[in-house]
């Protein structure tokens, strides 16, 4: 453990649970890296991940964005390609873009496609799927409404899904954000996860919530 991290550990109580605003203040006060650290949230859910109907997957637009530039790729042709460009998409293409993806040229953080491109997308499902980049109708990333989804992604929309351990991870802002803006983002994210509770989940849905910075300690929030 570095001297910096040891110093942070001495200043915080790792055994207590924090209100959102209090946790944010502690993390901001101890974000001493030479770069603008991300604020990460990890929500441990009481679900059986082996049962497909209990897995949690969705998206949420954080009111204050994530602080990260989201590079958006759109797989579309003709008018929808023009619509994507006007909306601010960074990478646009059809067969040419599919070929680049096949070669591992994936210079984007989110991918959108129009329904008529699903046949092409099947060729790169094994490439995009493991990276969480495969367009999905349930997430609204397979759509004819290209303009709205591109603007949403550029504005700070976060896609999420639980891992095999039932934990949802996401970036909810940067340490440079105001406390109020970070707290608002965090509360909106938690509320969205709560609303995504599967009907088959039993007992208390959210088991625990932890908040941390890229190079800092992890604090437990009041769940």
C-alpha positions as CSV (number, residue, x, y, z in Angstrom):
1,X,0.0,0.0,0.0
2,X,1.4,3.4,-1.0
3,X,2.0,6.1,1.6
4,X,-0.8,8.2,0.1
5,X,-3.3,5.4,0.4
6,X,-2.1,4.6,4.0
7,X,-2.7,8.3,4.8
8,X,-6.2,8.2,3.4
9,X,-7.0,5.1,5.4
10,X,-6.0,6.8,8.6
11,X,-8.4,9.6,7.9
12,X,-11.5,7.6,7.2
13,X,-13.6,5.2,9.1
14,X,-14.0,2.1,6.9
15,X,-16.4,0.4,9.4
16,X,-19.2,2.9,9.2
17,X,-21.9,3.6,6.6
18,X,-22.1,7.1,5.1
19,X,-24.9,9.2,3.8
20,X,-24.3,10.0,0.1
21,X,-23.2,13.6,0.6
22,X,-20.9,12.7,3.5
23,X,-19.2,10.0,1.5
24,X,-18.7,12.3,-1.5
25,X,-17.1,14.9,0.7
26,X,-14.7,12.4,2.2
27,X,-13.7,11.0,-1.3
28,X,-13.3,14.5,-2.8
29,X,-11.1,15.6,0.1
30,X,-8.8,12.7,-0.3
31,X,-8.7,12.6,-4.1
32,X,-5.0,13.6,-4.4
33,X,-4.0,11.8,-7.7
34,X,-2.4,13.9,-10.4
35,X,-5.5,13.4,-12.6
36,X,-9.2,13.9,-12.2
37,X,-10.2,10.7,-10.5
38,X,-13.5,9.0,-11.4
39,X,-16.1,8.3,-8.8
40,X,-17.1,4.6,-9.0
41,X,-20.2,3.0,-7.6
42,X,-20.6,-0.7,-6.9
43,X,-24.0,-2.0,-5.9
44,X,-24.2,-5.6,-4.6
45,X,-27.7,-7.1,-5.5
46,X,-29.5,-9.9,-3.9
47,X,-30.2,-11.9,-7.1
48,X,-29.5,-15.3,-8.4
49,X,-27.5,-14.6,-11.5
50,X,-27.8,-18.2,-12.8
51,X,-31.5,-17.3,-13.4
52,X,-31.8,-15.2,-16.5
53,X,-35.0,-13.5,-15.3
54,X,-33.1,-12.1,-12.3
55,X,-30.3,-10.4,-14.1
56,X,-30.4,-6.6,-14.0
57,X,-29.6,-4.6,-17.1
58,X,-30.6,-1.1,-18.2
59,X,-29.5,2.4,-18.7
60,X,-29.8,5.8,-17.0
61,X,-29.0,9.3,-18.0
62,X,-27.1,11.0,-15.2
63,X,-28.3,14.6,-14.7
64,X,-24.8,15.9,-14.5
65,X,-23.1,13.6,-16.9
66,X,-20.1,11.3,-16.1
67,X,-17.3,13.8,-16.8
68,X,-16.0,11.5,-19.5
69,X,-16.2,12.0,-23.3
70,X,-18.3,9.2,-24.7
71,X,-17.2,8.2,-28.2
72,X,-20.3,7.0,-30.0
73,X,-20.3,4.8,-33.1
74,X,-23.4,4.4,-35.3
75,X,-23.9,1.6,-37.8
76,X,-26.4,2.9,-40.3
77,X,-26.8,4.0,-43.9
78,X,-28.2,6.9,-45.9
79,X,-30.5,9.2,-44.1
80,X,-30.0,7.6,-40.7
81,X,-26.2,8.0,-41.1
82,X,-26.7,11.7,-41.8
83,X,-29.0,11.9,-38.8
84,X,-26.3,10.3,-36.7
85,X,-23.7,12.8,-37.9
86,X,-26.0,15.8,-37.1
87,X,-26.6,14.4,-33.6
88,X,-22.9,14.3,-32.9
89,X,-21.9,10.7,-33.5
90,X,-18.1,10.2,-33.7
91,X,-17.9,7.2,-35.9
92,X,-20.4,6.3,-38.6
93,X,-20.4,3.5,-41.1
94,X,-22.0,0.2,-42.3
95,X,-20.0,-2.6,-44.0
96,X,-16.8,-0.6,-43.7
97,X,-17.3,-0.1,-39.9
98,X,-18.1,-3.8,-39.5
99,X,-14.9,-4.8,-41.2
100,X,-12.9,-2.5,-38.9
101,X,-14.6,-4.0,-35.8
102,X,-13.7,-7.5,-37.1
103,X,-10.0,-6.5,-37.1
104,X,-10.3,-5.3,-33.5
105,X,-10.4,-1.6,-34.4
106,X,-12.8,-0.5,-31.7
107,X,-12.3,3.1,-30.9
108,X,-15.6,3.8,-29.3
109,X,-17.4,3.6,-25.9
110,X,-20.9,3.0,-27.2
111,X,-22.4,1.6,-30.3
112,X,-25.8,2.3,-31.9
113,X,-27.4,0.5,-34.9
114,X,-30.5,0.8,-37.0
115,X,-32.7,-2.4,-37.2
116,X,-31.8,-3.1,-40.8
117,X,-28.2,-3.5,-39.7
118,X,-28.9,-6.5,-37.4
119,X,-27.7,-8.9,-40.1
120,X,-24.3,-7.2,-40.3
121,X,-24.1,-6.9,-36.5
122,X,-24.3,-10.7,-36.2
123,X,-20.8,-10.9,-37.8
124,X,-19.3,-9.0,-34.8
125,X,-21.4,-10.1,-31.9
126,X,-18.5,-12.2,-30.5
127,X,-16.3,-9.1,-30.6
128,X,-18.7,-6.5,-29.2
129,X,-20.7,-8.7,-26.8
130,X,-17.9,-9.5,-24.3
131,X,-17.0,-5.8,-24.2
132,X,-20.6,-4.8,-23.5
133,X,-20.8,-2.8,-26.7
134,X,-23.3,-4.9,-28.7
135,X,-26.3,-2.8,-29.7
136,X,-29.4,-4.0,-27.9
137,X,-33.1,-3.2,-28.5
138,X,-33.8,-3.4,-24.8
139,X,-31.3,-0.6,-24.2
140,X,-32.6,1.5,-27.0
141,X,-29.3,1.2,-29.0
142,X,-31.0,-0.7,-31.8
143,X,-33.4,2.0,-33.0
144,X,-34.6,4.2,-35.8
145,X,-34.6,7.1,-33.4
146,X,-30.9,7.6,-34.0
147,X,-30.8,11.3,-33.1
148,X,-32.2,10.9,-29.6
149,X,-30.1,7.9,-28.6
150,X,-26.9,9.5,-29.8
151,X,-27.6,12.8,-27.9
152,X,-28.5,10.8,-24.8
153,X,-25.2,8.8,-24.9
154,X,-23.2,12.0,-25.5
155,X,-25.0,13.7,-22.6
156,X,-23.9,11.1,-20.0
157,X,-26.2,8.0,-20.4
158,X,-24.8,5.0,-18.6
159,X,-25.5,1.4,-19.5
160,X,-25.2,-1.1,-16.8
161,X,-25.6,-4.8,-16.1
162,X,-24.7,-7.0,-13.1
163,X,-21.6,-9.2,-13.2
164,X,-21.6,-12.9,-12.3
165,X,-21.4,-12.0,-8.6
166,X,-24.5,-9.9,-8.8
167,X,-22.7,-6.6,-8.6
168,X,-23.4,-3.6,-10.8
169,X,-20.5,-1.2,-11.4
170,X,-20.6,2.2,-13.0
171,X,-18.8,5.6,-13.1
172,X,-21.1,8.3,-11.7
173,X,-18.8,11.4,-12.1
174,X,-15.4,12.9,-11.4
175,X,-13.8,14.1,-8.2
176,X,-13.8,17.6,-9.6
177,X,-17.6,17.7,-9.7
178,X,-19.4,19.7,-7.0
179,X,-20.6,17.7,-4.1
180,X,-24.2,18.4,-4.9
181,X,-23.9,17.3,-8.6
182,X,-22.1,14.1,-7.6
183,X,-24.7,13.3,-4.9
184,X,-27.5,13.9,-7.4
185,X,-25.9,11.6,-10.0
186,X,-25.4,8.9,-7.3
187,X,-29.0,9.1,-6.0
188,X,-30.4,8.9,-9.5
189,X,-28.3,5.9,-10.3
190,X,-29.3,4.1,-7.1
191,X,-33.0,4.9,-7.7
192,X,-32.8,3.5,-11.2
193,X,-31.3,0.3,-10.0
194,X,-34.0,0.0,-7.3
195,X,-36.7,0.4,-10.0
196,X,-35.0,-2.3,-12.1
197,X,-35.7,-5.0,-9.4
198,X,-36.6,-8.3,-11.1
199,X,-40.0,-9.8,-10.0
200,X,-38.2,-13.0,-8.9
201,X,-35.8,-11.3,-6.5
202,X,-36.5,-12.1,-2.9
203,X,-35.8,-10.3,0.3
204,X,-33.8,-7.1,0.5
205,X,-32.8,-6.2,-3.1
206,X,-29.8,-4.0,-2.5
207,X,-27.4,-5.7,-0.2
208,X,-24.7,-3.0,-0.1
209,X,-23.4,0.0,-1.9
210,X,-19.8,1.1,-2.1
211,X,-18.4,4.4,-3.5
212,X,-14.7,4.9,-4.3
213,X,-12.3,7.0,-6.4
214,X,-9.9,5.6,-9.0
215,X,-7.0,5.6,-6.6
216,X,-8.7,6.0,-3.2
217,X,-10.5,4.0,-0.6
218,X,-14.0,2.5,-0.8
219,X,-16.7,3.7,1.5
220,X,-20.0,2.0,2.3
221,X,-23.2,4.0,1.7
222,X,-26.4,3.7,3.6
223,X,-28.4,1.2,1.5
